């Protein structure tokens, strides 16, 4: 049975063991990275997905053990072009000083070619980037403001096993409104709050073994209602809390168990997601554009962009129909 946490609690005890696995509707987990006993396996990642009808932009700054990494992927849905780059600073040894909370703290990655900064205040987040020779001699410029909504978020702490010191901590904060501009070479993408959205995927984890992590995300508007979806898994003991959930008008609705059927070896084929007795019945169909699949590997993840079709039906939200809802799949080894 999933454990909903309603009071602030520590992620780790003094011995480095997970204290209180479970999930909560707001960021109540306090992560003291000094208590992580295996710092060389600690991964800290702040990732954003920004979208409108024309473009999807994935941005990530991470510290993976002793390696710092910046990643950017830009998918133009009109032309099918996919521009991407991952740069690494080796022997970083924590110099990025990644924040221990998803609520505050800035993240900055600097090198000779790129300056990427994520910052936030009480209600707004800011993304600024200048990336020289980003892809095929194109320069990348980003100046965006993300306004947080007043709704709930998914916060989950998953132990790697029922006993031990491995853990996976995540916050999924959807439905942020976006304003600003992104320029890539000669192309310019403008973002306005009424037509653009973004989510934050904030992860901190230290695992003793390897895990095949997978996730399906959507963040959109359905018939005038804010709708977001996170179906993810593949890591740890999820008996006390899973990542599977959807949001309707800022309220989170949990799904205990979701079955996913598809093949990573055939990224062009649909995936099927089901839960309960018709509680969730969705099909993800990858998108082809200009003769190729909208799929790319970047920053150790494989991204597949497409559309969702099907229904979600629970007593507290009624029936939600998804008809060609923009979504994407992610696969990675963590």
Secondary structure, 3 states (H helix, E strand, C coil): CCCECCCCEECECCCCCECCCEEECCCCEECCHHHCCCHHHEEEEEEEEEECCCEEEEEEEEEECCEEEEEEEEEECCCCCEEEEEEEECCCCCCCCCCCCCCCCCEEEECCCEEEEEEECCCEEEEEEEEEEEECCEEEEEEEEEECCCCCCEEEEEECCCCCCCEEEEEEEEEEEEEEEEEECCEEEEECCCCCEEEEEEEEEECCCCCEEEEEEEEEEECCEEEEEEEEECCCECCCCCCCEEEECCEEEECCCCEEECCCCCCCCCEEEEECCCCEEEEEEECEECCEECEEEECCEEEEEEEEEEEEEECCCEEEEEEEEEEEEEEEEC
